[in-house]
Amino acid sequence: MSRFVRASKVRHVYAQQPKKEFCYTGFRLSTATGDHNYIKANTVYMAIPVAQGGSLAVFEMDREDMRLGPGVLPVLDGHRGPVLDFDFNPFHTNLIASGGDDCVAKVWGIPAGGLVKSISESLADLEGHQKKITTVLHNPVADYVLATASQDKTVKIWDLDAQEEKCTIEHDGTLFGLSWSLDGEILASTSKDKYLRLIDPRSGEVTSKVEGHEGTRTMKVEFCPQAGGGSIDAFCTTGFTRQSKRQFKLWDSRNMNSPIVQQNIDQSAGAILPFYDEGTHLLYLAGKGDSNIRYYELVPEDPWQFYVSEFKGGTPARGWCRVPARANDTTKCEVTRILKLDGNQIVPLSFLCPRKSNLFQADLYPDAYAGKSTIGAEEFFSGKKGKVHRISMNPKDRAAGGAKPADEASNSGAITKKKTASQLNKEVKDKDSEIARLQALLKENNIKY
């Protein structure tokens, strides 16, 4: 046995679970089933689907009263069936897109200060899918560019500015997951036909296609930019073997012929949701239906990954999400925050890296994704490439530079709801009827026109 211990700054990272009084409670979760996240968050708000029809509850994370009830929660209420997935706009804190059982994707504006009453009027309705929408995901660089996946076996790319579909990508199986590359130039998809696809989001062309996992059960995908701090932009997939063992693989986006990592995890039925932290190079694998998060450190050379540790939470999870890195509390050496959703509470988990000094730990906190767009939808679809903006994690730099981009007031009014074709056709018919009535009235009174 080797006497040498591998040097790693994250070897002692552990998860801190709060006491019950610091968990969010007082809600009734939607009974819809599936392998989606069920919970999403930005730096200000979190959202969950609740048992109030096709409703989405959105509330501030920084609140004194951790109990959301009693009584009926104010919600975004516009879907004609359960909400299945949703995603906050990365550039506008007060915008969120949702997709549901009614085959429609909607864009919502959240009033400044959060929801105080329910809202039923969305900013945009995106119609085109023939079956329920299971995944909704914003482009991380181009503003107002949205991807949706549906059980109709298609992925659609939308221009939210124009509120129109730009391209449709057909698949041979039900869609399981989507993930954008950090520069927004590649969209990865996974589906029941076992394939991982890399898609050009402008043309809809599938540029790479490879069998991801041998099992036909849920396969998820997560982009891992500069994996392990090296030059490789990788994709992580989680899925099942033919013998129903859970596993994850790591793929080099430049050469998709075979994975650079293939690691079996355990024998369990629940899907695994992957989350990658670019700052610490930690890959978190959170199990649906169980309470565990295993995390691995990615490195820039073979063997590409090392197991770090495992969090065991006790109660089964309905869903998980990762809070953006720029929201981490650097004074506590918090390197990642993950929200765990079980049947009746939301548990904020802080992953901490113990250090003796209370000073800012620069090696743990490189500049983080800033949540600031560089191009709009029209520029993106015309071929222009955006730039990834980053922000310092040092509190002194933030104090000197003013407000964080993600916390600035957002202009949700930038999207104006457009009328559907059926609404416009009805207006035309109504106008034609009115013209015919006026013509008849003129003729009756012998008035020439």
Secondary structure, 3 states (H helix, E strand, C coil): CCCCCCCCCCCCCEEECCCHHHCEECCCECCCCCCCCCCEECCCEEEEEEECCEEEEEEECCCCCCECCCCCCCEEEEECCCEEEEEECCCCCCEEEEEECCCEEEEEECCCCCCCCCECCCCEEEECCCCCEEEEEECCCECCEEEEEECCCEEEEEECCCCEEEEEEECCCCEEEEEECCCCCCEEEEECCCEEEEECCCCCCEEEEEECCCCCCCCEEEEECCHHHCCCCEEEEEEECCCCEEEEEEEECCECCCCCEEEEEEECCCCEEEEEECCCCEEEEEECCCCEEEEEEECCCCCCEEEEEEEECCCCCCEEEECCHHHCCHHHCEEEEEEEECCCEEEEEEEECCCCCCCCCCCCCCCEECCCCCECHHHHHCCCCCCCCEECCCHHHHHHHCCCHHHCCCCHHHCCCCCCHHHHHHHHHHHHHHHHHHHHHHHHCCCCC
